[in-house]
Amino acid sequence: MEATSAALSAVSLANIGILCVLIAVYARMRMATRARLPLGMTVVCSLLLLHNAIGALAYFSMEELFSHAVFPYMLGVGIAELAGLAILLRLALE
């Protein structure tokens, strides 16, 4: 596996970890408050989790089908998503 592909996979796996924690936090909020916003956030995080799981699988199994010139851009998007999710997690845990 090429270094860029491994980095993409690592970023996707980190995103998956943060999303799992966010889903648990929002589900707990939903049970405690019965508010609709945590329910919506749980759904959004679940869809992002699905997106990252499919992406990580694609990086592992279909590396030869991707153009290697596009990997740095995909890595930038993944890192930006990771930063956003980390900020969201910090806010959710306050």
Backbone as CSV, one residue per row, in Angstrom:
resi,resn,N_x,N_y,N_z,CA_x,CA_y,CA_z,C_x,C_y,C_z
1,MET,0.847,-1.173,0.000,0.000,0.000,0.000,0.895,1.239,0.000
2,GLU,0.558,2.167,-0.865,1.319,3.410,-0.972,1.089,4.276,0.271
3,ALA,2.056,5.133,0.566,1.990,5.956,1.781,0.767,6.866,1.784
4,THR,0.431,7.453,0.640,-0.726,8.350,0.585,-2.011,7.580,0.815
5,SER,-2.104,6.395,0.240,-3.281,5.561,0.443,-3.400,5.131,1.900
6,ALA,-2.275,4.812,2.520,-2.292,4.448,3.939,-2.725,5.637,4.796
7,ALA,-2.269,6.834,4.441,-2.666,8.036,5.182,-4.161,8.296,5.029
8,LEU,-4.689,8.108,3.813,-6.127,8.269,3.589,-6.916,7.292,4.444
9,SER,-6.458,6.056,4.490,-7.138,5.044,5.294,-7.080,5.404,6.770
10,ALA,-5.935,5.875,7.237,-5.795,6.254,8.644,-6.718,7.415,9.000
11,VAL,-6.810,8.397,8.111,-7.698,9.541,8.360,-9.149,9.079,8.386
12,SER,-9.527,8.193,7.461,-10.896,7.672,7.454,-11.194,6.893,8.727
13,LEU,-10.245,6.102,9.186,-10.452,5.339,10.420,-10.550,6.266,11.633
14,ALA,-9.772,7.342,11.649,-9.880,8.325,12.735,-11.247,9.006,12.703
15,ASN,-11.719,9.336,11.505,-13.054,9.929,11.365,-14.120,8.967,11.874
16,ILE,-13.974,7.686,11.559,-14.934,6.676,12.008,-14.952,6.613,13.533
17,GLY,-13.786,6.655,14.152,-13.727,6.629,15.614,-14.432,7.815,16.245
18,ILE,-14.161,9.005,15.731,-14.807,10.211,16.266,-16.311,10.152,16.036
19,LEU,-16.728,9.679,14.868,-18.157,9.599,14.571,-18.866,8.607,15.491
20,CYS,-18.217,7.512,15.835,-18.818,6.556,16.779,-19.043,7.209,18.142
21,VAL,-18.073,7.983,18.596,-18.221,8.686,19.876,-19.340,9.719,19.776
22,LEU,-19.384,10.460,18.672,-20.440,11.465,18.497,-21.824,10.820,18.474
23,ILE,-21.958,9.689,17.803,-23.247,8.996,17.760,-23.673,8.610,19.174
24,ALA,-22.740,8.094,19.968,-23.069,7.712,21.347,-23.474,8.930,22.174
25,VAL,-22.753,10.036,22.020,-23.066,11.256,22.780,-24.440,11.784,22.395
26,TYR,-24.716,11.865,21.097,-26.003,12.395,20.655,-27.150,11.454,20.999
27,ALA,-26.920,10.148,20.957,-27.968,9.200,21.341,-28.291,9.343,22.829
28,ARG,-27.256,9.534,23.646,-27.475,9.738,25.085,-28.247,11.037,25.322
29,MET,-27.895,12.099,24.570,-28.628,13.367,24.688,-30.086,13.181,24.309
30,ARG,-30.321,12.430,23.256,-31.685,12.197,22.778,-32.508,11.480,23.844
31,MET,-31.925,10.479,24.468,-32.650,9.734,25.495,-32.933,10.603,26.725
32,ALA,-32.012,11.482,27.049,-32.181,12.318,28.241,-33.159,13.464,28.022
33,THR,-33.177,14.035,26.821,-33.966,15.253,26.603,-35.173,15.064,25.697
34,ARG,-35.181,14.017,24.900,-36.233,13.769,23.898,-36.303,14.897,22.858
35,ALA,-35.237,15.666,22.724,-35.183,16.754,21.739,-34.944,16.175,20.347
36,ARG,-35.334,16.926,19.337,-35.191,16.451,17.964,-33.799,16.692,17.395
37,LEU,-33.103,17.724,17.851,-31.781,18.038,17.313,-30.784,16.893,17.509
38,PRO,-30.685,16.299,18.697,-29.747,15.170,18.828,-30.105,13.989,17.923
39,LEU,-31.391,13.802,17.674,-31.805,12.744,16.750,-31.288,13.039,15.345
40,GLY,-31.446,14.276,14.904,-30.939,14.670,13.590,-29.430,14.559,13.500
41,MET,-28.743,14.954,14.555,-27.278,14.855,14.563,-26.826,13.399,14.548
42,THR,-27.576,12.521,15.203,-27.260,11.094,15.178,-27.391,10.550,13.760
43,VAL,-28.438,10.960,13.058,-28.633,10.510,11.676,-27.509,11.034,10.781
44,VAL,-27.167,12.309,10.914,-26.093,12.895,10.102,-24.767,12.189,10.377
45,CYS,-24.461,11.968,11.642,-23.209,11.276,11.988,-23.206,9.843,11.466
46,SER,-24.358,9.189,11.486,-24.445,7.823,10.959,-24.176,7.793,9.460
47,LEU,-24.697,8.768,8.740,-24.453,8.830,7.298,-22.990,9.149,6.996
48,LEU,-22.392,10.039,7.774,-20.961,10.321,7.610,-20.121,9.093,7.948
49,LEU,-20.556,8.323,8.936,-19.867,7.081,9.288,-19.913,6.103,8.120
50,LEU,-21.068,5.979,7.497,-21.201,5.113,6.327,-20.290,5.585,5.197
51,HIS,-20.258,6.887,4.959,-19.400,7.465,3.924,-17.932,7.135,4.183
52,ASN,-17.484,7.302,5.414,-16.086,7.031,5.749,-15.767,5.546,5.706
53,ALA,-16.708,4.705,6.095,-16.474,3.258,6.036,-16.320,2.799,4.593
54,ILE,-17.177,3.290,3.715,-17.066,2.939,2.295,-15.770,3.491,1.721
55,GLY,-15.411,4.711,2.098,-14.160,5.308,1.626,-12.945,4.531,2.072
56,ALA,-12.909,4.149,3.345,-11.765,3.383,3.857,-11.660,2.040,3.150
57,LEU,-12.786,1.400,2.922,-12.787,0.125,2.201,-12.271,0.312,0.778
58,ALA,-12.685,1.398,0.140,-12.230,1.665,-1.227,-10.730,1.925,-1.263
59,TYR,-10.211,2.661,-0.283,-8.775,2.943,-0.261,-7.980,1.659,-0.087
60,PHE,-8.510,0.721,0.723,-7.809,-0.542,0.949,-7.888,-1.463,-0.265
61,SER,-9.095,-1.615,-0.818,-9.301,-2.675,-1.810,-9.206,-2.229,-3.263
62,MET,-9.387,-0.945,-3.542,-9.413,-0.505,-4.935,-8.361,0.557,-5.228
63,GLU,-7.240,0.492,-4.546,-6.188,1.498,-4.704,-5.729,1.614,-6.154
64,GLU,-5.631,0.505,-6.851,-5.121,0.533,-8.226,-6.089,1.200,-9.206
65,LEU,-7.348,1.365,-8.819,-8.321,1.999,-9.704,-8.311,3.524,-9.603
66,PHE,-7.744,4.064,-8.524,-7.696,5.512,-8.325,-6.457,6.094,-8.994
67,SER,-6.596,7.303,-9.501,-5.444,8.036,-10.006,-4.651,8.548,-8.806
68,HIS,-3.360,8.273,-8.785,-2.538,8.668,-7.643,-2.370,10.181,-7.551
69,ALA,-2.639,10.896,-8.630,-2.542,12.357,-8.597,-3.653,12.973,-7.754
70,VAL,-4.763,12.263,-7.585,-5.891,12.809,-6.845,-5.789,12.517,-5.341
71,PHE,-4.925,11.606,-4.925,-4.810,11.237,-3.514,-4.484,12.413,-2.594
72,PRO,-3.554,13.311,-2.943,-3.282,14.439,-2.035,-4.500,15.332,-1.804
73,TYR,-5.322,15.512,-2.825,-6.527,16.324,-2.672,-7.546,15.618,-1.783
74,MET,-7.688,14.312,-1.989,-8.597,13.533,-1.152,-8.116,13.530,0.298
75,LEU,-6.807,13.499,0.484,-6.246,13.545,1.829,-6.554,14.889,2.489
76,GLY,-6.460,15.971,1.729,-6.801,17.290,2.262,-8.249,17.369,2.703
77,VAL,-9.150,16.811,1.908,-10.571,16.793,2.271,-10.781,15.959,3.531
78,GLY,-10.121,14.814,3.608,-10.248,13.956,4.786,-9.730,14.620,6.046
79,ILE,-8.615,15.332,5.929,-8.050,16.037,7.089,-8.962,17.187,7.509
80,ALA,-9.543,17.892,6.544,-10.487,18.965,6.875,-11.714,18.396,7.591
81,GLU,-12.193,17.247,7.125,-13.323,16.593,7.786,-12.940,16.164,9.202
82,LEU,-11.742,15.634,9.359,-11.258,15.225,10.681,-11.200,16.421,11.631
83,ALA,-10.707,17.552,11.153,-10.645,18.758,11.988,-12.047,19.214,12.392
84,GLY,-12.962,19.216,11.443,-14.337,19.610,11.747,-15.002,18.680,12.742
85,LEU,-14.785,17.387,12.574,-15.371,16.423,13.506,-14.757,16.543,14.896
86,ALA,-13.467,16.829,14.963,-12.814,17.003,16.264,-13.388,18.215,16.996
87,ILE,-13.630,19.294,16.263,-14.240,20.486,16.866,-15.660,20.171,17.328
88,LEU,-16.419,19.465,16.493,-17.785,19.087,16.853,-17.793,18.192,18.088
89,LEU,-16.848,17.270,18.174,-16.757,16.396,19.346,-16.442,17.198,20.604
90,ARG,-15.521,18.120,20.484,-15.172,18.962,21.646,-16.391,19.739,22.129
91,LEU,-17.155,20.299,21.201,-18.354,21.051,21.576,-19.425,20.145,22.171
92,ALA,-19.557,18.944,21.630,-20.580,18.018,22.121,-20.261,17.514,23.521
93,LEU,-18.983,17.441,23.865,-18.592,16.928,25.176,-18.574,17.994,26.266
94,GLU,-18.763,19.254,25.894,-18.770,20.330,26.907,-20.072,20.341,27.670
